[in-house]
Amino acid sequence: MILHHKHLLLFLSLVLLPQNIHAADTVTSKNYGSVEERRIDNSILQERINIRKEREEIALRKKELKTLEEGVDKKLTEIDRKLEELRKLQDQIEILLAGKSILEKKRLQELASIYQKMSPVKAALVITGLDQKLAADLLANMKVKAAAKILDQISKQKATELSTTFSTLQLE
């Protein structure tokens, strides 16, 4: 029967453990019926101390995690802000490039119009000395008859090269 009471005492102390942690720690002198009771009581007290330490460690870890989480949130917000800035810059660059492209096309058309008005022999001499792509672009912006007359004045090899470059311009 005494053993049964010991188990009941142990059970009650474990069940009431969270409510009486501090109260049980303050009690230092008790009358024990046996060495076994003292050992069990000391074991229970030690477990309470360990549990309290674990709870403190858990609370500390929670604070650390909360701090890390806040830091990550700040970094993500900063990254989102920078991405938005980059998108705006990219949009501005695309607008500038589109404007430049339109301006270049206009100038190319004007230059093609000038070469188109020149005599085919003179235009052929000038176009032969130009960059291959520029020459093909100029021919592409001319009327077909004018471009044909100029190509007729260019050497067969150079005309073939310009025709090849011209055909790839159409694919781009």
C-alpha positions as CSV (number, residue, x, y, z in Angstrom):
1,M,0.0,0.0,0.0
2,I,2.9,2.4,0.8
3,L,4.3,1.7,-2.7
4,H,1.0,2.5,-4.2
5,H,1.0,5.9,-2.3
6,K,4.5,6.6,-3.6
7,H,3.3,6.1,-7.2
8,L,0.3,8.2,-6.6
9,L,2.5,10.9,-5.1
10,L,4.8,10.7,-8.1
11,F,1.9,10.9,-10.5
12,L,0.4,13.9,-8.8
13,S,3.7,15.7,-8.7
14,L,4.1,15.2,-12.4
15,V,0.6,16.2,-13.2
16,L,0.8,19.3,-11.1
17,L,4.4,20.0,-12.3
18,P,3.7,23.0,-14.5
19,Q,1.6,24.7,-11.8
20,N,3.9,24.1,-8.9
21,I,7.4,24.4,-10.4
22,H,8.4,27.5,-8.4
23,A,6.6,26.4,-5.2
24,A,8.3,23.0,-5.3
25,D,11.7,24.5,-5.9
26,T,11.4,26.7,-2.8
27,V,10.7,23.8,-0.5
28,T,14.1,22.5,0.6
29,S,13.5,20.6,3.8
30,K,10.9,17.7,3.8
31,N,10.5,14.7,5.9
32,Y,11.0,11.6,3.8
33,G,9.8,8.2,4.7
34,S,12.6,6.5,2.8
35,V,15.7,7.1,0.8
36,E,13.7,6.1,-2.3
37,E,11.2,8.9,-1.7
38,R,14.1,11.4,-1.3
39,R,15.7,10.1,-4.5
40,I,12.4,10.3,-6.4
41,D,11.7,13.8,-5.1
42,N,15.2,14.9,-6.0
43,S,14.8,13.4,-9.5
44,I,11.5,15.3,-9.9
45,L,13.1,18.5,-8.8
46,Q,16.0,18.0,-11.2
47,E,13.5,17.3,-14.0
48,R,11.6,20.5,-13.2
49,I,14.9,22.5,-13.3
50,N,15.8,20.8,-16.6
51,I,12.3,21.6,-18.0
52,R,12.6,25.2,-16.9
53,K,16.0,25.5,-18.6
54,E,14.6,23.9,-21.8
55,R,11.7,26.4,-21.8
56,E,14.1,29.3,-21.4
57,E,16.2,28.0,-24.2
58,I,13.1,27.5,-26.4
59,A,12.0,31.1,-25.6
60,L,15.4,32.4,-26.5
61,R,15.4,30.4,-29.7
62,K,12.0,31.8,-30.5
63,K,13.3,35.3,-30.0
64,E,16.3,34.5,-32.3
65,L,14.0,33.1,-35.0
66,K,11.7,36.1,-34.8
67,T,14.7,38.4,-35.2
68,L,16.0,36.4,-38.1
69,E,12.6,36.3,-39.7
70,E,12.3,40.1,-39.4
71,G,15.7,40.5,-41.0
72,V,14.7,38.2,-43.8
73,D,11.5,40.2,-44.3
74,K,13.4,43.4,-44.5
75,K,15.8,41.9,-47.0
76,L,13.0,40.6,-49.1
77,T,11.3,44.0,-49.1
78,E,14.5,45.6,-50.1
79,I,15.0,43.1,-52.9
80,D,11.5,43.7,-54.2
81,R,12.1,47.5,-54.1
82,K,15.3,47.0,-56.1
83,L,13.6,44.7,-58.6
84,E,11.0,47.3,-59.2
85,E,13.7,50.0,-59.7
86,L,15.4,47.7,-62.2
87,R,12.1,47.1,-64.1
88,K,11.6,50.9,-64.3
89,L,15.1,51.3,-65.6
90,Q,14.7,48.5,-68.1
91,D,11.5,50.2,-69.3
92,Q,13.3,53.5,-69.7
93,I,16.1,51.8,-71.6
94,E,13.7,50.0,-73.9
95,I,12.0,53.3,-74.6
96,L,15.3,55.0,-75.4
97,L,16.4,52.1,-77.6
98,A,13.1,52.2,-79.5
99,G,13.5,55.9,-80.0
100,K,17.1,55.4,-81.2
101,S,16.0,52.6,-83.5
102,I,13.3,54.9,-85.1
103,L,15.8,57.7,-85.5
104,E,18.4,55.3,-87.1
105,K,15.7,54.0,-89.5
106,K,14.8,57.5,-90.5
107,R,18.4,58.4,-91.1
108,L,19.0,55.2,-93.0
109,Q,16.0,56.0,-95.2
110,E,17.2,59.5,-95.8
111,L,20.7,58.2,-96.8
112,A,19.1,55.6,-99.0
113,S,17.1,58.3,-100.7
114,I,20.3,60.3,-101.3
115,Y,22.2,57.3,-102.8
116,Q,19.1,56.5,-104.9
117,K,19.2,59.9,-106.5
118,M,22.9,59.6,-107.3
119,S,24.0,58.0,-110.6
120,P,24.2,54.2,-110.3
121,V,28.0,54.3,-111.0
122,K,28.8,56.8,-108.2
123,A,26.4,55.1,-105.7
124,A,28.0,51.7,-106.5
125,L,31.5,53.1,-105.8
126,V,30.4,54.5,-102.4
127,I,28.3,51.5,-101.4
128,T,31.2,49.1,-102.2
129,G,33.3,50.8,-99.6
130,L,30.7,50.7,-96.8
131,D,30.2,48.1,-94.1
132,Q,28.4,45.0,-95.5
133,K,25.4,45.3,-93.3
134,L,25.0,49.1,-93.8
135,A,25.2,48.6,-97.6
136,A,22.6,45.9,-97.5
137,D,20.3,48.1,-95.3
138,L,20.7,51.0,-97.7
139,L,19.8,48.8,-100.7
140,A,16.8,47.4,-98.7
141,N,15.5,51.0,-98.2
142,M,15.7,51.9,-101.9
143,K,13.2,51.3,-104.6
144,V,13.8,48.0,-106.3
145,K,14.7,49.6,-109.7
146,A,17.3,51.9,-108.1
147,A,18.9,49.1,-106.0
148,A,19.0,46.9,-109.1
149,K,20.8,49.6,-111.1
150,I,23.4,50.1,-108.4
151,L,24.0,46.3,-107.9
152,D,24.5,46.1,-111.7
153,Q,27.5,48.5,-111.3
154,I,29.1,46.5,-108.5
155,S,31.5,43.5,-109.0
156,K,29.9,40.1,-109.2
157,Q,31.5,38.9,-105.9
158,K,30.5,42.1,-104.0
159,A,27.0,41.9,-105.4
160,T,26.7,38.3,-104.2
161,E,27.9,39.2,-100.8
162,L,25.5,42.1,-100.5
163,S,22.7,39.9,-101.7
164,T,23.5,37.3,-99.1
165,T,23.6,39.9,-96.4
166,F,20.4,41.4,-97.7
167,S,18.6,38.1,-97.5
168,T,19.7,37.6,-93.9
169,L,18.4,41.1,-93.0
170,Q,15.0,40.0,-94.1
171,L,15.2,37.0,-91.7
172,E,16.2,39.1,-88.7
